């Protein structure tokens, strides 16, 4: 599901941007929350947002909102006394979702995120951070959205579980043709996993494009106080201070090969 912003007013600027279907997009910078709110169709202005060639209007906005799912950082404290089943059923009621077999839908959502059916009877308060993140993803999948926005997906989990969740998300994207959008302050996470990156300053969209190309704009990012992924910082310093002819890579092994080649 392609999303196109055409001269869309974003603070004091016009936003012209295309997010391709079935893509992995990373969003970071001071205005990322404002952009995600816009992307989530929380507010609608007269200027155009197009989704799959259809202009979003007041008449059809509810339909498009159902196609966008947001995976929060964590489950709100008010739900900690709920069982997983109660939590998922609450989402069904809130979104006014209708299923021929609700019980099967709950089980299928858990199965997709790799959790057993027994989790339905567990209380949210007894789940680990990773398990709560998986339940939040299962909740979003109930409405079968085309676009899944993940708020700080790596927050509170270790590197091993970060990789586990990412493998799951990539599997979901490939199998069900979803667009995944990561909103995070962790530029290292975006550099590792996203294909397209959007970086905002506190005033506007600074730069966007393929992730590796975006993070090659090191001077621009530094000028705007955007943190660099460690591997990019290393390459930048090697180029600038040591005059080593190496390219920017995502894999440290490729950097090592460049170093051996040129030193």
RODO-2510 file (C-alpha; in nm, 4 decimals, decimal comma):
residues 263
     n   res          X          Y          Z
     1     x     0,0000     0,0000     0,0000
     2     x     0,1823     0,3087    -0,1265
     3     x     0,1533     0,6357     0,0651
     4     x     0,2121     0,9678    -0,1103
     5     x     0,2283     1,3124     0,0485
     6     x     0,1758     1,5919    -0,2069
     7     x     0,2582     1,9415    -0,0796
     8     x     0,1255     1,8317     0,2563
     9     x     0,1686     2,1037     0,5236
    10     x     0,4079     1,9784     0,7874
    11     x     0,4715     2,2549     1,0388
    12     x     0,5982     2,5446     0,8247
    13     x     0,7001     2,3343     0,5257
    14     x     0,5477     2,1357     0,2435
    15     x     0,6016     1,7622     0,2622
    16     x     0,6474     1,5735    -0,0640
    17     x     0,7232     1,2120     0,0037
    18     x     0,6461     0,8625    -0,1216
    19     x     0,6562     0,5499     0,0942
    20     x     0,6549     0,2474    -0,1321
    21     x     0,4422    -0,0626    -0,0799
    22     x     0,5969    -0,3567     0,1067
    23     x     0,8949    -0,1502     0,2216
    24     x     1,0992    -0,1288     0,5430
    25     x     1,1116     0,2352     0,6459
    26     x     1,2981     0,3892     0,9377
    27     x     1,1968     0,7230     1,0892
    28     x     1,4081     0,9204     1,3363
    29     x     1,4762     1,2729     1,4571
    30     x     1,2984     1,5308     1,6778
    31     x     0,9821     1,5398     1,4650
    32     x     0,9367     1,1657     1,4240
    33     x     0,6350     1,1553     1,6583
    34     x     0,4631     1,4371     1,4692
    35     x     0,5262     1,2576     1,1415
    36     x     0,3965     0,9256     1,2744
    37     x     0,0804     1,1022     1,3976
    38     x     0,0334     1,2420     1,0466
    39     x     0,1036     0,9052     0,8884
    40     x    -0,1482     0,7439     1,1247
    41     x    -0,4165     0,9813     0,9898
    42     x    -0,4862     1,1204     1,3360
    43     x    -0,5279     1,4638     1,1821
    44     x    -0,6431     1,5265     0,8274
    45     x    -0,5827     1,8493     0,6385
    46     x    -0,7236     1,9625     0,3074
    47     x    -0,3972     1,9059     0,1237
    48     x    -0,3476     1,5622    -0,0201
    49     x    -0,2412     1,2331     0,1242
    50     x    -0,2865     0,9505    -0,1247
    51     x    -0,2968     0,5851    -0,0282
    52     x    -0,2828     0,3398    -0,3174
    53     x    -0,3841     0,6187    -0,5585
    54     x    -0,6876     0,7080    -0,3458
    55     x    -0,7053     1,0488    -0,1818
    56     x    -0,7784     1,0278     0,1890
    57     x    -1,0924     1,2268     0,2718
    58     x    -1,3219     1,2743     0,5693
    59     x    -1,5571     1,0243     0,4091
    60     x    -1,3063     0,7391     0,3740
    61     x    -1,0561     0,8139     0,6514
    62     x    -1,1990     0,5465     0,8856
    63     x    -1,1430     0,2816     0,6193
    64     x    -0,7803     0,3834     0,5735
    65     x    -0,7171     0,4066     0,9476
    66     x    -0,8078     0,0396     0,9758
    67     x    -0,5344    -0,0381     0,7249
    68     x    -0,2721     0,1133     0,9539
    69     x    -0,1673    -0,0654     1,2733
    70     x     0,0496     0,0886     1,5442
    71     x     0,2601    -0,1294     1,7740
    72     x     0,3202     0,0792     2,0876
    73     x     0,6361     0,0790     2,3011
    74     x     0,4609    -0,1163     2,5755
    75     x     0,1190    -0,2137     2,7021
    76     x    -0,0430     0,0587     2,9118
    77     x    -0,0509    -0,0050     3,2871
    78     x    -0,4320    -0,0026     3,2900
    79     x    -0,4232    -0,3339     3,1020
    80     x    -0,1792    -0,5118     3,3345
    81     x    -0,4630    -0,6870     3,5198
    82     x    -0,6046    -0,8202     3,1911
    83     x    -0,5405    -1,1649     3,0550
    84     x    -0,4016    -1,1764     2,7016
    85     x    -0,7419    -1,2931     2,5789
    86     x    -0,9185    -0,9988     2,7456
    87     x    -0,6620    -0,7606     2,6017
    88     x    -0,7103    -0,8906     2,2463
    89     x    -1,0889    -0,8949     2,2786
    90     x    -1,0766    -0,5318     2,3894
    91     x    -0,9029    -0,4474     2,0619
    92     x    -1,1727    -0,6306     1,8649
    93     x    -1,4433    -0,4288     2,0402
    94     x    -1,2600    -0,0976     2,0032
    95     x    -1,1902    -0,1464     1,6323
    96     x    -1,5384    -0,2966     1,5762
    97     x    -1,3867    -0,5982     1,4056
    98     x    -1,6093    -0,8840     1,2985
    99     x    -1,4946    -1,2436     1,2570
   100     x    -1,6795    -1,5638     1,1742
   101     x    -1,4744    -1,7427     1,4382
   102     x    -1,3270    -1,5044     1,6967
   103     x    -1,1590    -1,7812     1,8952
   104     x    -0,9744    -1,9004     1,5852
   105     x    -0,8700    -1,5449     1,5024
   106     x    -0,7139    -1,5019     1,8470
   107     x    -0,5251    -1,8292     1,8153
   108     x    -0,4060    -1,7441     1,4640
   109     x    -0,2748    -1,4037     1,5742
   110     x    -0,0718    -1,5649     1,8515
   111     x     0,0551    -1,8318     1,6136
   112     x     0,1832    -1,5697     1,3691
   113     x     0,3975    -1,4065     1,6385
   114     x     0,5225    -1,7433     1,7622
   115     x     0,3315    -1,7723     2,0897
   116     x     0,1332    -2,0798     2,2032
   117     x    -0,2425    -2,0714     2,2614
   118     x    -0,1803    -2,1113     2,6355
   119     x    -0,0814    -1,7426     2,6451
   120     x    -0,4473    -1,6438     2,6124
   121     x    -0,5034    -1,7248     2,9799
   122     x    -0,1887    -1,5488     3,1031
   123     x    -0,2028    -1,2080     3,2699
   124     x    -0,0244    -0,9181     3,1022
   125     x     0,1580    -0,8325     3,4264
   126     x     0,3296    -1,1730     3,4233
   127     x     0,4739    -1,1367     3,0735
   128     x     0,8313    -1,0393     2,9916
   129     x     0,9095    -0,7276     2,7865
   130     x     0,9620    -0,9419     2,4775
   131     x     0,6335    -1,1278     2,5301
   132     x     0,4438    -0,8002     2,5726
   133     x     0,5928    -0,6723     2,2480
   134     x     0,4778    -0,9894     2,0716
   135     x     0,1282    -0,9540     2,2192
   136     x     0,1129    -0,5929     2,0977
   137     x     0,2068    -0,7137     1,7508
   138     x    -0,0566    -0,9893     1,7689
   139     x    -0,3152    -0,7270     1,8669
   140     x    -0,2309    -0,5133     1,5637
   141     x    -0,2467    -0,8141     1,3308
   142     x    -0,6094    -0,8784     1,4295
   143     x    -0,7239    -0,6075     1,1877
   144     x    -0,4878    -0,7290     0,9114
   145     x    -0,3359    -0,3850     0,8415
   146     x    -0,1384    -0,3107     0,5259
   147     x     0,0969    -0,0798     0,7152
   148     x     0,2489    -0,1612     1,0535
   149     x     0,4149     0,1201     1,2494
   150     x     0,6431     0,0103     1,5322
   151     x     0,7298     0,2624     1,8039
   152     x     1,0796     0,1982     1,9466
   153     x     1,0753    -0,1760     1,8600
   154     x     1,4152    -0,2423     2,0218
   155     x     1,3428    -0,0598     2,3484
   156     x     1,3881    -0,2736     2,6608
   157     x     1,5140    -0,5902     2,4917
   158     x     1,8604    -0,7348     2,4389
   159     x     2,0362    -0,7873     2,1068
   160     x     1,9332    -1,1533     2,0819
   161     x     1,5625    -1,0733     2,1195
   162     x     1,5970    -0,7712     1,8919
   163     x     1,7155    -1,0062     1,6183
   164     x     1,4362    -1,2502     1,6997
   165     x     1,1690    -0,9839     1,6591
   166     x     1,3285    -0,8553     1,3408
   167     x     1,3325    -1,2028     1,1855
   168     x     0,9645    -1,2338     1,2736
   169     x     0,8807    -0,8950     1,1217
   170     x     1,0669    -0,9752     0,8006
   171     x     0,8809    -1,3051     0,7773
   172     x     0,5470    -1,1267     0,8250
   173     x     0,6388    -0,8652     0,5664
   174     x     0,7394    -1,1215     0,3075
   175     x     0,4488    -1,3597     0,3667
   176     x     0,1699    -1,1047     0,4050
   177     x     0,3112    -0,8175     0,1956
   178     x     0,3154    -0,5537     0,4703
   179     x     0,4843    -0,2143     0,4832
   180     x     0,6851    -0,1854     0,8056
   181     x     0,7743     0,1540     0,9517
   182     x     1,0109     0,1784     1,2492
   183     x     1,0004     0,4947     1,4585
   184     x     1,3023     0,5128     1,6878
   185     x     1,5849     0,7243     1,8259
   186     x     1,8218     0,4318     1,7708
   187     x     1,9902     0,5131     1,4393
   188     x     2,1996     0,1984     1,4693
   189     x     1,8787    -0,0085     1,4589
   190     x     1,7580     0,1800     1,1506
   191     x     2,0905     0,1403     0,9762
   192     x     2,0913    -0,2347     1,0363
   193     x     1,7341    -0,3109     0,9361
   194     x     1,5566    -0,0430     0,7331
   195     x     1,5755    -0,0090     0,3548
   196     x     1,4511     0,3503     0,3433
   197     x     1,5206     0,6124     0,6103
   198     x     1,3551     0,9458     0,6902
   199     x     1,5445     1,1827     0,9189
   200     x     1,3699     1,4856     1,0666
   201     x     1,5145     1,7912     1,2360
   202     x     1,3063     1,9987     1,4772
   203     x     1,1719     2,1942     1,1791
   204     x     1,1431     1,9746     0,8713
   205     x     1,2360     1,6553     0,6873
   206     x     1,6155     1,6771     0,6600
   207     x     1,6906     1,3858     0,4304
   208     x     1,5227     1,0720     0,2977
   209     x     1,6134     0,7880     0,0666
   210     x     1,7809     0,4460     0,0674
   211     x     1,9272     0,3941     0,4147
   212     x     2,2917     0,3500     0,3186
   213     x     2,2803     0,6642     0,1020
   214     x     2,1105     0,8673     0,3765
   215     x     2,3804     0,7854     0,6315
   216     x     2,6575     0,8778     0,3901
   217     x     2,5521     1,2410     0,4436
   218     x     2,7683     1,2425     0,7545
   219     x     2,8514     1,6135     0,7620
   220     x     2,4856     1,7089     0,7172
   221     x     2,3771     1,4716     0,9934
   222     x     2,6469     1,5986     1,2285
   223     x     2,5536     1,9599     1,1608
   224     x     2,1965     1,8792     1,2651
   225     x     2,3041     1,6780     1,5713
   226     x     2,1737     1,3460     1,4401
   227     x     2,3571     1,0567     1,6041
   228     x     2,5440     0,8257     1,3697
   229     x     2,5438     0,4459     1,3835
   230     x     2,8801     0,3371     1,5338
   231     x     2,9836     0,1588     1,2149
   232     x     2,9219     0,4758     1,0107
   233     x     3,1086     0,6879     1,2657
   234     x     3,4042     0,4485     1,2463
   235     x     3,4171     0,4637     0,8661
   236     x     3,3833     0,8412     0,8691
   237     x     3,6729     0,8871     1,1128
   238     x     3,8896     0,6385     0,9229
   239     x     3,8301     0,8333     0,6022
   240     x     3,8745     1,1781     0,7538
   241     x     4,1534     1,1340     1,0062
   242     x     4,3433     0,8293     0,8819
   243     x     4,2802     0,8869     0,5098
   244     x     4,1794     0,5225     0,4712
   245     x     3,9922     0,4513     0,1487
   246     x     3,6963     0,2530     0,2777
   247     x     3,3302     0,2597     0,1851
   248     x     3,0333     0,2788     0,4190
   249     x     2,9032    -0,0707     0,4976
   250     x     2,6441    -0,2305     0,7239
   251     x     2,8626    -0,5304     0,8011
   252     x     3,1874    -0,4828     0,9951
   253     x     3,3406    -0,7702     0,7977
   254     x     3,3143    -0,5647     0,4797
   255     x     3,4947    -0,2761     0,6494
   256     x     3,7719    -0,5111     0,7602
   257     x     3,8107    -0,6284     0,3993
   258     x     3,8430    -0,2662     0,2845
   259     x     4,1038    -0,1953     0,5503
   260     x     4,3138    -0,4978     0,4494
   261     x     4,2813    -0,3925     0,0863
   262     x     4,3996    -0,0349     0,1332
   263     x     4,6469    -0,0554     0,4229
***
